[in-house]
Amino acid sequence: MVFLEPEQYQQKCAQLYNLYQKDISTLLPFAQIEHIGSSAIPNAISKGDLDIYVEVKPDQFEFAITQLKTLNFVEKQNTLRTHELCMLESLNNDDVAFQIVVTDSVFTFFLTFKNQLIGSPALVHEYNQLKLECSHLDHDQYRTIKADFINRVLKHP
């Protein structure tokens, strides 16, 4: 796995987020849309991908998924899919994913985690170090170690 320094990818991700945010808000004017993931965290290293959080009420969830698929996205296989969380990945060759989340569900942790890292340069440094130490691992091993870090951060606000 190759990780990029913030100056190598964050500006591009911010521009891409702004474009998608406009499209998403046109399709889903009722949704809360947020830039999440490492590209939203100052000084965080990353694989260079963009994650976009789309929060909707429970009765809007399936409709939101259907609408977002019209932007040339498909459900990502081998990821957690529930009645409160769905991950869509782009077929537009731009390494973008949408996390569709139900309001007040446990999955709003995406925002909590982002905000905790934004508020703590020490946590960002620790997260960066963890990523660098995982660069030789496969994606599944990396995800497991990353999940442990995220859970630890979320348990100690």
C-alpha positions as CSV (number, residue, x, y, z in Angstrom):
1,M,0.0,0.0,0.0
2,V,1.3,3.4,-0.9
3,F,0.3,6.4,1.3
4,L,0.4,10.0,0.0
5,E,1.4,13.1,1.9
6,P,-1.4,15.6,2.4
7,E,0.0,18.0,-0.2
8,Q,-0.1,15.3,-2.8
9,Y,-3.8,14.6,-2.6
10,Q,-5.9,16.8,-0.3
11,Q,-6.5,19.7,-2.7
12,K,-7.7,17.3,-5.5
13,C,-10.0,15.5,-3.0
14,A,-11.4,18.8,-1.8
15,Q,-12.2,19.9,-5.4
16,L,-13.7,16.5,-6.2
17,Y,-15.8,16.7,-3.0
18,N,-17.2,20.1,-4.0
19,L,-18.3,18.7,-7.4
20,Y,-19.9,15.7,-5.9
21,Q,-21.5,17.7,-3.1
22,K,-23.4,19.8,-5.6
23,D,-24.6,16.7,-7.5
24,I,-25.7,14.9,-4.3
25,S,-27.5,18.0,-2.9
26,T,-29.4,18.3,-6.2
27,L,-30.5,14.6,-6.0
28,L,-31.0,14.6,-2.2
29,P,-31.7,18.1,-0.9
30,F,-32.8,16.7,2.5
31,A,-29.4,14.9,3.1
32,Q,-26.6,16.0,5.3
33,I,-23.4,15.8,3.2
34,E,-19.9,15.8,4.7
35,H,-16.4,15.2,3.6
36,I,-15.0,12.4,5.7
37,G,-12.0,10.2,5.8
38,S,-8.3,11.1,5.8
39,S,-8.7,13.6,2.9
40,A,-10.9,15.7,5.3
41,I,-8.3,15.7,8.1
42,P,-5.5,18.3,7.9
43,N,-2.0,16.7,7.7
44,A,-3.3,13.1,7.4
45,I,-1.6,10.8,5.0
46,S,-3.9,8.6,2.8
47,K,-4.1,6.3,-0.1
48,G,-5.6,9.4,-1.9
49,D,-9.2,8.3,-2.0
50,L,-12.2,10.4,-1.2
51,D,-15.0,9.4,1.2
52,I,-18.3,11.3,1.3
53,Y,-20.8,10.9,4.1
54,V,-24.5,11.1,3.2
55,E,-26.9,11.1,6.1
56,V,-30.6,10.6,5.6
57,K,-33.6,9.7,7.7
58,P,-34.6,6.0,7.8
59,D,-37.5,6.4,5.4
60,Q,-35.2,8.1,2.8
61,F,-32.4,5.5,3.0
62,E,-33.3,3.2,0.1
63,F,-34.4,6.1,-2.1
64,A,-31.0,7.8,-1.4
65,I,-29.1,4.7,-2.5
66,T,-31.1,4.5,-5.7
67,Q,-30.5,8.2,-6.5
68,L,-26.8,8.1,-5.7
69,K,-26.4,5.1,-8.0
70,T,-27.4,7.4,-10.9
71,L,-24.0,9.1,-10.5
72,N,-22.4,5.9,-11.8
73,F,-21.9,4.3,-8.4
74,V,-22.5,0.7,-7.3
75,E,-22.8,-1.0,-3.9
76,K,-19.3,-2.0,-2.7
77,Q,-19.0,-5.7,-2.2
78,N,-17.5,-7.3,0.9
79,T,-18.3,-4.4,3.1
80,L,-20.8,-4.1,5.9
81,R,-24.3,-3.4,4.5
82,T,-27.3,-3.0,6.9
83,H,-30.6,-1.1,6.9
84,E,-28.6,1.9,8.3
85,L,-25.4,1.8,6.3
86,C,-24.5,1.3,2.6
87,M,-21.2,2.0,0.9
88,L,-21.3,2.9,-2.8
89,E,-18.1,3.0,-4.9
90,S,-17.5,5.1,-8.0
91,L,-17.2,3.6,-11.5
92,N,-15.9,7.0,-12.7
93,N,-12.3,6.1,-12.2
94,D,-11.9,8.7,-9.5
95,D,-11.5,6.6,-6.3
96,V,-14.6,8.0,-4.5
97,A,-16.9,6.2,-2.1
98,F,-20.2,7.3,-0.5
99,Q,-21.1,6.2,3.0
100,I,-24.9,6.4,3.2
101,V,-25.9,6.5,6.8
102,V,-29.2,6.7,8.7
103,T,-29.6,9.6,11.1
104,D,-29.1,8.7,14.8
105,S,-27.7,5.3,13.9
106,V,-24.4,4.0,15.3
107,F,-22.8,4.8,11.9
108,T,-22.7,8.5,12.6
109,F,-19.4,7.6,14.2
110,F,-17.8,8.6,10.9
111,L,-18.3,12.2,11.8
112,T,-17.3,11.7,15.4
113,F,-14.0,10.1,14.4
114,K,-13.2,12.9,11.8
115,N,-14.0,15.6,14.3
116,Q,-11.8,14.0,17.0
117,L,-8.8,13.8,14.7
118,I,-9.3,17.3,13.4
119,G,-9.2,18.4,17.1
120,S,-6.1,16.5,17.9
121,P,-2.8,16.8,15.9
122,A,-1.4,14.1,18.2
123,L,-4.0,11.6,17.1
124,V,-3.4,12.5,13.5
125,H,0.3,11.9,14.0
126,E,-0.5,8.5,15.7
127,Y,-2.8,7.6,12.8
128,N,-0.2,8.5,10.2
129,Q,2.4,6.4,12.0
130,L,0.0,3.4,12.2
131,K,-0.6,3.7,8.4
132,L,3.1,3.8,7.6
133,E,3.7,0.7,9.8
134,C,0.9,-1.1,7.8
135,S,2.2,-0.2,4.4
136,H,3.5,-3.8,3.9
137,L,0.3,-5.4,4.9
138,D,-2.6,-6.5,2.7
139,H,-5.9,-4.5,2.7
140,D,-7.7,-6.8,5.2
141,Q,-4.9,-6.8,7.7
142,Y,-4.7,-3.0,7.4
143,R,-8.4,-2.6,7.8
144,T,-8.4,-4.7,11.0
145,I,-5.6,-2.6,12.6
146,K,-7.2,0.7,11.4
147,A,-10.6,-0.5,12.9
148,D,-8.9,-1.1,16.3
149,F,-7.4,2.4,16.2
150,I,-10.8,4.0,15.3
151,N,-12.6,2.0,18.1
152,R,-10.0,3.2,20.6
153,V,-10.4,6.8,19.5
154,L,-14.2,6.6,19.7
155,K,-14.1,5.1,23.2
156,H,-12.0,7.9,24.6
157,P,-13.4,11.2,23.4
